[in-house]
Amino acid sequence: MNRYNEHDQLIINKLVRVTRIYFFRQRLTLLGPYLPTRKEICNRLLQSKAIKKAIEDEARSKKILNQAAKLQAIKIIEEITANFSHQAIRITDYLMGLILKYVYQNINVHGGEYIQKLVQNGHEIIYIPCHRSHMDYLLLSYVLYHQGLCPPHIAAGINLKFWPVGPILCRLGAFFIRRTFKLDKLYSMVFKEYLSELFNQRCPIEYFIEGGRSRTGRLLKPKTGTLSMTLQAMLKNNNRSITFVPIYIGYENVIELNSYIKELRGELKVKEGFMQMINALFKLRNLGQSYVNFGKPLHLLNYLNQEVPEWYNAVNTIECQRPVWMTPIVNKIANCLMIRINKACAVNAINLCATALLASNQRSLSRQKLLEQLECYIQLLCNVPYSSESTISNMSAEAMLIYVIRMNIFTIKKNNISEIIILSNTKSVLMTYYCNNIHHMLAMPSLIAIIIYKHGEISTIELLHQVSLIYPMLKNELFLPWHRSNLPILLNKLCNELMRQGIITIKNNTRLQFIKQRIQTLKLLAATIHQTLQRFFITLSIINFKCIINNAILEKESRILTQRIAVLKGIDVPECFDKAAFTSLISTLRHEGYISASSVINAQGVRTILKILRKLMNNDVFKIIEQTIHCK
């Protein structure tokens, strides 16, 4: 009897332990770890050896008393630190529920279940979303909370620390960061130690790796400062299981879009403030649907073991010496995260309709032609998926068009034959943003289409050759996922799909050519990539004919010429004013050897790719480029 009771008691004790562990994990998943008060964090940071040394260095360099330097450090800590409150989270969740139901028709979430498992298995989560709007902060925290996950501490720009938004965001987990602080060693050290403290507390963290909101609709080049600090924190304690979770956030209506267009045209950014917030609140209506897609997580420990097996040697030495592999590996991780964000892209009706209409010459198509083009895009994206994490609206082409028409984005004119769907000049500029959201997903089909369309007939070998030369520039700019060695398989799949749709055909099993009856569909598909290739052609032409290799001058000359073409052709494309696109391209040209490390132009290589791109340019555009370059 005693033995039986002892056995029962052992089982009961085991069940109690298992239950306790289970509920502890559930509590940790939903509420996060215990967080010290702001005052406790301040005291801990001031006791840090690194901050003590930074205070002494600050006092010495500025010739002030240690106490004065310490007061500066305290002021910085108060400026940065969050004041996380679960009560504020609950209240805001209730209010956000009311607002979001009024603002958005639906919030589409994909892939969140796997993140719950990661948290329950003890992973420290760092969320890396793309940045499209100020709504990102609230939307993502709301989604995570309703996925049963603790809202993260969020790195927010110091520009948002105005009343009443700043104090509210602070209680919702925002910690504030200045735009630049490289030269401010005290601020840099305080921020680094605060970030390390959050990691030590095992708090979920969120930061926008792009550094700011995208004004064009495409991903920006990543800013790697906070990512570098994350790796440094790991090297201080190698027992952490840090996992990056890339997140794609998409909208059918971005409320800041008008101000983005103005900024791209050179107007000064309007500073965020109370009145700005009030004005934005009046715009919060009929914003369509929003999308939150969780991409493939990146396990930092596994990644380092694979890429830098000797990283263990740097553990706990980071304060004395920065490992030589740190910068390149941070850049690789950043690029990998951007690729994974793009792979989690959500394609909606606005994206596809905008892409089709912007591809047409007059920004207008008949209803039947628009439906045909939408069907072409849908079949391409469904039958040759960009990735397993990407999503596409399950609406038919007809349903998509009806949905978009109801949103009053397009003008409809009726004649005796059919309806004409028209994008006004004003709306065309705005729709470019939504077209750019999915530009990377249609880049390769569009590249194939423009090569076949411009050549009329081309061998599969020559097609692969041309695509292989152009691809590195596209890959770098659009964060495309394929390695160059995978291009033959990808091209084969895409060409087979275009043949299945009856857009192209193959002759003698080696030569591709378009089918005349479907040439309009091919032409519209080809037009998607034309502006990007035109930018490549302009920069390479300037290098070839003017032998300019200085980055700043080359970027400026390329931008001016692109703007000139836009004016002469009556094209209002905000990207003409985007410096980042040209800076990225010039960096790729150097990396690919068109300009050597010693600043020598690879004349043969430049001429080869120019010849390929020349064939893909429209004659009128080529003449403008040629005349402008030779006139100067």
Secondary structure, DSSP 8 states (H G I E B T S, - for coil): -HHHHHHHHHHHHHHHHHHHHHHHHHHHHHH-S----HHHHHHHHHH-HHHHHHHHHHHHHHT--HHHHHHHHHHHHHHH-----HHHHHHHHHHHHHHHHHH-SEEEEES-HHHHHHHHTT-EEEEEE----THHHHHHHHHHHHTT----EEEEEGGG--TTHHHHHHHTTEEEE-S--TT-HHHHHHHHHHHHHHHHTT--EE--TTSS--SSSS------HHHHHHHHHHHH-TT--EEEEEEEEEES--TTHHHHHHHHTT-------HHHHHHHHHT-S---EEEEEE---EEHHHHHHHH-GGGGGGTT-TTT---TTHHHHHHHHHHHHHHHHHHT-EE-HHHHHHHHHHHSTTSEEEHHHHHHHHHHHHHHHHHS-S-SS-EE----HHHHHHHHHHTT-SEEEE-SS-EEEE--HHHHHHHHHHHHHTHHHHHHHHHHHHHHHHHSEEEHHHHHHHHHHHHHHHHHHHT----GGGHHHHHHHHHHHHHHTTSEEEETTTEEEE-GGGHHHHHHHHHTTHHHHHHHHHHHHHHHHH----HHHHHHHHHHHHHHHHHHHT---GGGG-HHHHHHHHHHHHHTTSB-TTS-B-HHHHHHHHHHHHHHS-HHHHHHHHHHHHH-
